[in-house]
Amino acid sequence: MYWKTCIRTAMLALALLAVTGCRQIGLGATPQPTQQQEMEAFVQAHLATGNFMGAVLVARGDEVLFQGGYGKADLELDAPITTESVFRLGSLTKQFTAAAIMQLQDQGLLDINDTVDRYLPGYPHGDEITIYQLLNHTSGIPDYEGLESTMAFRNAVSLDALMAKFSDLPFDFTPGSQFKYSSSGYVILTAIIEKLSGQGYADYLTEHIFQPLGMEAALYDNADTVLPGRASGYTWDGDAYHNAEFFDMSNAAGAGGLVSTVGDMYKWDRALYTDAVLSPAAREAFFTPTVSTGDGLSYAYGWFIREMPEHTQALHSGGINGFVTFVIRDAATQLYVVVLSNVAQGLAAIANGEPYDMPEQSPAVEVDPAVLQKYPGSYQVSSDLTFTIIAEAGHLFGQSPGGPKFEIFPTSETDFFAKIADIKLHFEVGADGAVIELVIHDGGQEYHATKLN
């Protein structure tokens, strides 16, 4: 669920997955701007809101349709973002980890249907979990990212120590019985890659993926490395930017530890139409839906899959302190959109000649504090996600599990928006004045959350 990523990171260096208080653009207007002009206007409109800075690339096949850098890579040094700026990828890392596992299967070193204990002897309950279940988030292993505060990730850890954070915890559900996104599975996959290849995770990816594809900027991040072109991470509080809280990337492993540029990500996309890094059978499996995620999407290996009447898209978001990322890939038209920040869905719509939303600043209005008191409480978005509304000093705040608290602003007694990300909230109220549910609008998607208390 992509709005959850936006809220959890409260980012800069990333545009917005959703658009709040938007007007609909008609593509038949006269005179009609060029596709590049539309994309430029779309990104500039997000830049003007204050909560987007990043690098963007849109391509169809071998042709780059649009690319550019927007905002500052370093606010203190006034250094601009360019298409060569290097960003942390967050969970876009998972597609590379999944590809490495598929390579090892192609080499006959593993079978994804095998249980984990075959490759990591002694791993707790390893005889109950398969590699397949790690790849598609059906293992039932709790997501370690939600178990500790962000302060716990400031110090460097070994891979064994990182796995120890969750390896002895009880399953969230019987392995294979349902989907629940968990970065823990991709940490275990990291360990399997290292065990079977005899190389460190970073060295394996460099030798078997990055160097063969000429991805010169892609690598595993390390706080000690002086990295030319590195974009700094920030958070946006609705009014100002702040330096993002430090996160040592050893805590991310193969779940989120890589960095790259939009250009290198495009090289990766083009390679996935060839046998350069994956066999035809591996590539087919890579993008084949394996399990419903429960929100209109399915999951393959390191990719969400969205099936629509005219398009089937592979997509994924990523978020790590100060950064949010997004990719959309349409194999039928070879459309690829990468935003190391995030306006990807609108740009894909422009490229496909479809309607899209343009951001506008929504004016906040005054609402009687007594009305606001109806809204605080917990709202059940899905079986694994509860969203909280908090009232403080006559203001309302939203918060997702493990995420920062952020203020929401009223445009009416029942409608609100967030400044830190383009999210629109509507409280459905019954005839008796009681709150029935919270409706969350994001990126053309609508989520209904039942009030629990």
N, C-alpha and C positions, 0 to 999 in steps of 0.2 A: 504494500500500500504506500504510494509515493508521497502523499502529504505527511505521513508519519516520519519519513526521512527528513523532510524539510523542517518540521517542527523540532525534531530531535537535535538537529545540528544548528538551527537558528543562524544560518550561514550568511557569509558573503561569498565571494569567489564562486558564486553559483546563482543563476537566476532562479525563476520560480516555476515549480511544476504546475501551479494553478494560477488562475487569473481571477481577481476579485473585483467586483464592481465594474464589470467589463461591458463594452458595447460590441455588438456583432458587426463584423466587416462583410459587406457584400462584394463578391468578386466581380460583379458585372458593372461596377461603377465606371463612369466615364469622366475624364480619361483614366484608363486602367494603368497603374504603375507596373513596371517590370517586376518579375519575381525577385530579383536582387534588391530592388528598391523597397519592396514590401518587407523583405527579411531585415534589411537595414533599419527601416522604420520600426519594425517590431522589437528588435533588440534595443534600439535607442529609447523606445518607450519604457522598456523595463529598466534600462540604465537610469532614466530620469526619476524612477520611483525611489532610488537610493538603496534598494536592497538587491541589486544585481551588479556584479562585476565578473568578467570571465572571458574565455576564449570559445569561439564557435566555429564549426565547420559543417557544411552541408554538401553532400556529393551524390551524384547518381552515376553508378558505374565508374568509369575512369575520369569523369568530368567533375571538377569541384565547382559547385554552383555558387557557393558563398562561403566566405571565411573572414574572420577578423578577431581582434582583441579589443576589449572594452573595459575601461576603468584602470585601476592601479594594481600592479603586482606587489608593490610595497608602498603603502601610504606614507610612511615616514621618510622614505627616500624619493618619493614622487616618481617612482619607476612605473612606466605604463605596462599593461598587459599586452602581449603580442601573441601571434599564433605559435611562437616558439616558447612561450612561457610554460613552465613545468608545474603541473598540479598533482596533488595527491588524488588517487582514483577512488579511494574507499572501496565499496563493494563491487565496482567494475573489475577489481582484482579477481573476483571469483571465476570469471569466464576464462582467465588464463590458467588458474589452478585446475579447473575442470578440463581444459585442453591438455594440460600436462598429464593428467590421469588417463585421458583417452590415448595419448601417445604411448604411455607405458603399457596400456592394453594392446595397442597395435604391435608393440615390441614383444608381446607374449609374457610380460613380467607380472601381469595381474589380470584378473577378471572382475569386472565391477559387481558381479553377482556374488562374489566371495564375501565371507564375513571378515571383519576387521582383524580378528585375532590371528588370522592366517599371516598377516603382514606385520602386525604389532602384537606379538605374543604377550599375554599378561595384561592387556588393556581391559579395564573393568567392563564386564558384559560384552566384550568384543565378539563373542560367539553369537550374539543376538542382533548385531548391527551389520548391514552390508555396506559396501562402498557406494552402491547405487543409492541407498537411503541417505548417505552423507551428501551426495551430489544434488539430490532434489529435495532436501530438507524434510524428509519423512522419518528420520532416525529417532525422534523423540528426545534427543539430547538437549538439555536446556541451553539457551543462548547466553553465553557468558557475558556478552556486552550489557545485558540488563541486570546482572547480578551484583555489580559493584558501582560505586560512584566513579565519575570520571577521574577523580584524584588518584584512584587505584591504578591508572594507566600511565602515570607520569614516569615511572621507573622502568628500566630495561628488564626484560625477563627472558629466560631460555624457553625454547619450545616446550620442553617437558614441564616447566613451571606453569606455562600458560595452560597446557592441557590439564594440569592438576587443579585448576580453578573450577573445572566442571566434571572431571572424569568419575568422581565418586558420588555425584548427585543422582537422585532417582530420575527415571525417565519422566518426561511430561506426558507421554502416552506410549502405548505399545508400539515398538518400531514397525514402521510400514503401514500403520493404521490411519494416519492423517498427515496433513502438511502443516508445518509451523517453521517459519523462517528462523534459522539458527546459524550464526557464524561459527559456532563451535565445531560443526561438521567439517567446515573448510579448514579449520586448524588441524584436525585429525588428518585430513587429506594432505596437508602440508607435510606432516610427519611421514606419511606413507610415501610421498614423492621422494623425500630425503632418504628413507630407508632403502627403497628399491633402486634408486639411481646412484646411490653412494655419493651424491653431491648435496650441498646446501640448496635450499629452495631458490635463493637468488641466483646461484651459479647455474642451476639447471635451466631456469627460464631464460637466462642470458644466452646460454649455449644452444638451446633447442628451439627457442622462439624469437627472441629479440634480435640476436645477431643474424640469423638466416633471413629475417624480414627487413633488416636495415633499420630497426627501431632504435636509433641511437640515444634517444632521451629516456626510454623506458628502462626502469630499474626498480629494485627494492629499496625503499627509502630508509635512510639512516641519519639520525640527528647529527652525527659526526661528519657527514659528507658535505663538502662545499659544493653546492649544486648550481652551476650557472643557469640563470633564467628561472630559478625557483620562485613561485608565487607564495607570498605569505598568506596565512589563513586568518580570517577575521570573523567576528560575529556582528550582527546588526540588531540593535535594540529598538528599532523603529525611528530613532532620531540620530544615532551616531554609531560609528564603527568602533570595535574594541578588538585588541589582539586576542586570538583564540587561545583557550587553555591548552597548555602543552600536552602532547600525546606522544609517548615513545612508540615508534612504529613496530617494535618487536612485539607489542601487544596485539598487533593486527594480523601478523603472519600472512598466510595465503588467503585469508578472508578479506583483507583490505589494505595490504602493505605497499602496493605499487604506486609509482608516479609515472606520468607520461605527458605528452603534448597532444593536441588535437591532430596534428599531422601524423604522428606515430600511430595513433588510434585508427586513423584512416588506412594506414598500411596494413594494420591487423585485419581490418574489415576486408580489404581486397584479397588478402591471403586466404580468407575463409571461403572464397569461391574457387580455390585451387587446391592441389594436393601438397602445397608447400610445407605445411606443418601437421595436417591431419589427413588421414586416408578418407576416401569417399564414404565408407561405412561409418567412420568416426564422426565426420561432419554431419551426416544425416542424423545420427543419434544425438549429437550436440544440440540440435535445434528441435528435436521431437518432443512434444508435450508428454510429460509422464504423470502429472498429478494436478488436479485443480487446486488453485490457491484459495478458492472461496470468494473471490472478489471480481469475477469475470475474466480472470487470467489463469494460465497454467504455468507450470515450471518445467523446464528441460534440465540442462546441466549448466548452471551459471547464467541462465537467461530466463526471464519471464516471457511467455508467449501470449500475444493477444490476437485472437481470431475475429476479424470483422468481415462484413459482407464482401468488401472489395480488396481487403488487405489482410495478410497475416504478418504481424510484426514481432520481432524479437526485441526486447527492451530490458533495460535494467537501470536502476539508480544506485548511487553510492553516496555515503556521507561519513565524514570523519572530521573531528574538530576544525571548524573554519572552512570546510570545503564540502560542496555537494556536486555530484556529477550525474550525467544522464546520457544514455545512448538509445537510439531507435534504429532498427535495421529491417528493411523490407526486401527480402530476397527476390520477390517476383519482379520488382522494378529496380533492384539494386540501389535503392535509396538508403543513404546512411546519414544520420544526424548525430553529432557528438557535441555536447556542451559541457565543458569543464567549469561549470556553473549551470544554470538550467532554464532554458526557454525552449527545450527540445520539441515538445508536443506541438506548439504553435508553428515552429519552423517546418516540421514535417507536413503539417496541414497546408502551408503555403506551397511547399514543393509539390504536393499532390493536387493542388488546385481546389482544395476544400475550404469550407468556412473556418475561421479562427477568431479568437478573442484578442482584443487590444487592451492593455492595462490602463485604467484611469484611477486617479486618486479619489477615493470615496470620502465625502465630507462627513465627519462625525457629528452627531447631534446629542443634545442633553436628554437624558432619560431619568425619570424619577428613581432614586435609589431603592425605593420600596419595590419597584418592578424588578430591578436587578436581583433582588434577594430571592426571587423564584428560581433562578438558574443554577446556583452552585450545586455541585454534586458530582457523582460518577456516572459516566455514560458508556454503555457497552457497545463498542463499534463492531467487534467480532469476538470469536471465542478466545482469542489470545491478545486482545487489545482493549483497554479501558482508557477513556479520555476524561480528564477532570476539569471542571470549571470551578474557579476559586473567586470569592469576593473579598476585596480588601479596600477599606477606606473609600467606598462608593465607586470602585472600579472592578471590572471583571478581568480575570486572567485564565488562560488555558494552559494545560500541561499534559504531555503524554508521559508514560512510564520512562523514567531515566532521563527525560528531556528537561530543558530549561522552562521556567515559567515565563509566559509572555502575555502582554495586555491585549485584549480585544476591545474594539471600539464600536459603539452602536451607530447604525444609520437609521434605525427605527427601534421600537420597543422590543422587537423580536429578531432583528437582523444585525449582524456584527461582522467586522473584518479584522484581520491582523496586519500590522505593519511589517513584521519581520518576515513574512512570507505571504504570497497572495492566496489567502484562504478565506472563504466566505462561510459564515455560520448562520443557521436559522433555527430558532427555537420554536417548535410546533406546540401551540398552547391550546388546550381544550376549552369547551364552553364554560367550565367551572374555574378557569384561570390557571389550572395546574399544567405543568410542563409534561408533554407526552413524549417527545423525542427531540434529539438534536440532529439536524441535517447538515452535513458537511459537503460543500461543493469544492471540487478540485480537479482541474485539468479535464473538464468535460465529464468527470465522474461524480456520482452522488452517493454518499454514504449515510445510512440512517443508524443512529445510535440511541438505544433505549435508556431512559433515565433509571438508574438503579436506586438512588437515594436522594 
